[in-house]
Amino acid sequence: MGFLLVLAVVFFSLGTWQVYRRAWKLDLIQRVETRIHAAPSAPPGPNAWPGVTAASDEYRHVTVTGRFIPDREALSLAVTELGGGFWVMAPFRTDAGYVVLVNRGYVPPEKKDPASRGAALTEAETRVTGLLRISEPKGGFLRSNDPAAGRWYSRDVAEMAKTFGLSDVAPYFIDAEAGAPNTYPVGGLTVVRFPNSHLVYALTWFSLCAMALGAAVLVWRRRVR
């Protein structure tokens, strides 16, 4: 019976933890929704970079003006609603002087070559608006980035900046919003989805707690008899 009571306590603790996790997740979803739909503002500058975190900054709606640095891009493996392909990551020198990597959007495998996408990337002053994203270091699941070979499985800002030979690069990147239709890269494909099954998990743990308590009561009654 003691073992059943211990199990009941463990199950109850796990259920309570899931209740707190659900509250945290709902707060996160609300904060992200507020950021996404807010008017675009300037992203954090160099003085604020040490304090940039996913919790405080990711998915902020931002806008910058400046110029793309020509002839430099990295293609990171992508799986999107349009199919498999690549994210086109390009360095952008802002009017403030620092560089930020911009995820210009998705291209299918047959559009890897910039020449196959039509008009070349403009070097004129440009405004980029989109969502701030946090760097994705090292690579994807069981696959490490190989900068020397140009194989990227994640959008690792620091390594890409090193490959480009750039310094003073922001520790985040910007997912550009959708541009003109029927052009590549295709922006605006950021997926903002936070699985929230904590209520189901909580009910499961509380149900197991009730079952353990019920079993403990049955054992106690048999001993009394």
Salt bridges, closest charged atoms under 4 A:
ASP27 OD2 - ARG31 NE 2.97
GLU33 OE1 - HIS37 NE2 3.09
ASP57 OD1 - ARG60 NH1 2.87
GLU58 OE2 - ARG133 NE 3.14
GLU73 OE2 - ARG117 NH2 2.86
GLU125 OE1 - ARG67 NH1 3.98
GLU136 OE2 - ARG155 NH2 2.97
ASP146 OD2 - ARG151 NH2 3.21
GLU159 OE2 - LYS162 NZ 3.48
ASP175 OD2 - ARG133 NH1 2.82
ASP175 OD1 - ARG155 NH1 3.60
